[in-house]
């Protein structure tokens, strides 16, 4: 059985379930990223393809981790202030 599959008879690890639910809220769409960064979709798509912004694909759709995006923004701030 794979790591991500569960046996109905296995005990439930509440902390693991809470962590997984928290991670679901961490995933944001390109529209949300555009709103956060005040940029066009075309620019964000270009950055995704070039690997400039942290992103991943689910099927043909780009998705983003809000935590990764926050970290990336903070690093950009630091680099721009130096």
LOBA-833260 format. One record per residue (C-alpha): residue number from 1; x, y, z. Coordinates in pm, 1 decimal. Each point is the difference from the previous one (the first is absolute). Layout:
<recs>
<rec><lumba>NUM</lumba><x>X</x><y>Y</y><z>Z</z></rec>
...
</recs>
This chain:
<recs>
<rec><lumba>1</lumba><x>0.0</x><y>0.0</y><z>0.0</z></rec>
<rec><lumba>2</lumba><x>137.1</x><y>345.3</y><z>-88.4</z></rec>
<rec><lumba>3</lumba><x>94.8</x><y>260.6</y><z>255.7</z></rec>
<rec><lumba>4</lumba><x>-299.5</x><y>216.8</y><z>-96.1</z></rec>
<rec><lumba>5</lumba><x>-261.6</x><y>-275.2</y><z>21.8</z></rec>
<rec><lumba>6</lumba><x>-166.2</x><y>-105.1</y><z>320.7</z></rec>
<rec><lumba>7</lumba><x>-144.5</x><y>-319.9</y><z>136.9</z></rec>
<rec><lumba>8</lumba><x>-343.2</x><y>54.0</y><z>151.4</z></rec>
<rec><lumba>9</lumba><x>110.6</x><y>-206.3</y><z>300.2</z></rec>
<rec><lumba>10</lumba><x>304.5</x><y>216.9</y><z>77.7</z></rec>
<rec><lumba>11</lumba><x>-30.9</x><y>237.0</y><z>295.5</z></rec>
<rec><lumba>12</lumba><x>-42.4</x><y>365.6</y><z>-92.8</z></rec>
<rec><lumba>13</lumba><x>285.5</x><y>236.6</y><z>81.0</z></rec>
<rec><lumba>14</lumba><x>-190.1</x><y>321.7</y><z>76.8</z></rec>
<rec><lumba>15</lumba><x>311.8</x><y>218.6</y><z>-28.6</z></rec>
<rec><lumba>16</lumba><x>75.3</x><y>-138.8</y><z>-346.1</z></rec>
<rec><lumba>17</lumba><x>-357.7</x><y>62.3</y><z>-113.6</z></rec>
<rec><lumba>18</lumba><x>12.2</x><y>359.0</y><z>131.6</z></rec>
<rec><lumba>19</lumba><x>332.6</x><y>61.1</y><z>-178.4</z></rec>
<rec><lumba>20</lumba><x>-143.3</x><y>-130.3</y><z>-327.6</z></rec>
<rec><lumba>21</lumba><x>-308.8</x><y>219.0</y><z>32.8</z></rec>
<rec><lumba>22</lumba><x>219.2</x><y>303.5</y><z>73.9</z></rec>
<rec><lumba>23</lumba><x>200.5</x><y>-73.5</y><z>-313.8</z></rec>
<rec><lumba>24</lumba><x>-317.1</x><y>2.8</y><z>-211.2</z></rec>
<rec><lumba>25</lumba><x>-58.9</x><y>360.7</y><z>99.6</z></rec>
<rec><lumba>26</lumba><x>359.5</x><y>75.5</y><z>-94.2</z></rec>
<rec><lumba>27</lumba><x>-62.8</x><y>-62.4</y><z>-372.1</z></rec>
<rec><lumba>28</lumba><x>-104.2</x><y>309.4</y><z>-197.2</z></rec>
<rec><lumba>29</lumba><x>-93.0</x><y>69.9</y><z>-362.4</z></rec>
<rec><lumba>30</lumba><x>159.1</x><y>224.1</y><z>-259.3</z></rec>
<rec><lumba>31</lumba><x>-285.8</x><y>249.3</y><z>44.1</z></rec>
<rec><lumba>32</lumba><x>86.5</x><y>29.9</y><z>368.1</z></rec>
<rec><lumba>33</lumba><x>369.6</x><y>44.4</y><z>-81.7</z></rec>
<rec><lumba>34</lumba><x>-87.0</x><y>271.2</y><z>-253.9</z></rec>
<rec><lumba>35</lumba><x>-202.4</x><y>178.6</y><z>265.9</z></rec>
<rec><lumba>36</lumba><x>276.0</x><y>-29.7</y><z>261.3</z></rec>
<rec><lumba>37</lumba><x>277.1</x><y>119.2</y><z>-232.6</z></rec>
<rec><lumba>38</lumba><x>-218.4</x><y>245.6</y><z>-198.8</z></rec>
<rec><lumba>39</lumba><x>119.9</x><y>-156.0</y><z>-326.6</z></rec>
<rec><lumba>40</lumba><x>-159.0</x><y>-138.2</y><z>-315.6</z></rec>
<rec><lumba>41</lumba><x>-62.5</x><y>-369.6</y><z>-54.7</z></rec>
<rec><lumba>42</lumba><x>227.0</x><y>6.7</y><z>-305.4</z></rec>
<rec><lumba>43</lumba><x>293.4</x><y>125.5</y><z>210.8</z></rec>
<rec><lumba>44</lumba><x>-60.7</x><y>-259.2</y><z>271.1</z></rec>
<rec><lumba>45</lumba><x>-26.8</x><y>-278.5</y><z>-262.8</z></rec>
<rec><lumba>46</lumba><x>329.0</x><y>116.2</y><z>-150.8</z></rec>
<rec><lumba>47</lumba><x>168.6</x><y>2.0</y><z>340.4</z></rec>
<rec><lumba>48</lumba><x>-132.5</x><y>-352.3</y><z>69.9</z></rec>
<rec><lumba>49</lumba><x>140.1</x><y>-132.2</y><z>-327.0</z></rec>
<rec><lumba>50</lumba><x>335.2</x><y>168.8</y><z>65.0</z></rec>
<rec><lumba>51</lumba><x>18.4</x><y>-129.5</y><z>357.8</z></rec>
<rec><lumba>52</lumba><x>13.5</x><y>351.9</y><z>142.5</z></rec>
<rec><lumba>53</lumba><x>-289.7</x><y>-48.9</y><z>240.2</z></rec>
<rec><lumba>54</lumba><x>-57.8</x><y>-316.2</y><z>207.5</z></rec>
<rec><lumba>55</lumba><x>-285.2</x><y>-191.9</y><z>-163.1</z></rec>
<rec><lumba>56</lumba><x>-108.2</x><y>-347.5</y><z>-101.9</z></rec>
<rec><lumba>57</lumba><x>-248.9</x><y>-149.3</y><z>-240.3</z></rec>
<rec><lumba>58</lumba><x>-297.5</x><y>-218.0</y><z>73.8</z></rec>
<rec><lumba>59</lumba><x>-94.9</x><y>-128.9</y><z>-342.3</z></rec>
<rec><lumba>60</lumba><x>16.3</x><y>308.5</y><z>-220.9</z></rec>
<rec><lumba>61</lumba><x>-70.5</x><y>245.6</y><z>281.4</z></rec>
<rec><lumba>62</lumba><x>263.6</x><y>198.3</y><z>187.3</z></rec>
<rec><lumba>63</lumba><x>-32.3</x><y>-0.6</y><z>377.5</z></rec>
<rec><lumba>64</lumba><x>196.7</x><y>173.0</y><z>271.8</z></rec>
<rec><lumba>65</lumba><x>77.2</x><y>-55.3</y><z>365.3</z></rec>
<rec><lumba>66</lumba><x>-86.6</x><y>317.7</y><z>188.7</z></rec>
<rec><lumba>67</lumba><x>281.9</x><y>-80.2</y><z>245.1</z></rec>
<rec><lumba>68</lumba><x>252.8</x><y>-38.4</y><z>-283.5</z></rec>
<rec><lumba>69</lumba><x>-129.2</x><y>320.4</y><z>-159.3</z></rec>
<rec><lumba>70</lumba><x>32.2</x><y>188.0</y><z>331.6</z></rec>
<rec><lumba>71</lumba><x>357.1</x><y>-128.6</y><z>42.2</z></rec>
<rec><lumba>72</lumba><x>83.9</x><y>97.0</y><z>-359.5</z></rec>
<rec><lumba>73</lumba><x>-137.4</x><y>352.8</y><z>53.6</z></rec>
<rec><lumba>74</lumba><x>201.5</x><y>39.0</y><z>320.8</z></rec>
<rec><lumba>75</lumba><x>318.9</x><y>-109.2</y><z>-177.3</z></rec>
<rec><lumba>76</lumba><x>-70.2</x><y>248.1</y><z>-281.9</z></rec>
<rec><lumba>77</lumba><x>-44.0</x><y>278.4</y><z>256.4</z></rec>
<rec><lumba>78</lumba><x>332.8</x><y>-80.7</y><z>160.5</z></rec>
<rec><lumba>79</lumba><x>180.3</x><y>-14.6</y><z>-336.5</z></rec>
<rec><lumba>80</lumba><x>-150.0</x><y>332.0</y><z>-108.4</z></rec>
<rec><lumba>81</lumba><x>107.3</x><y>176.4</y><z>320.4</z></rec>
<rec><lumba>82</lumba><x>364.5</x><y>-103.4</y><z>-30.3</z></rec>
</recs>
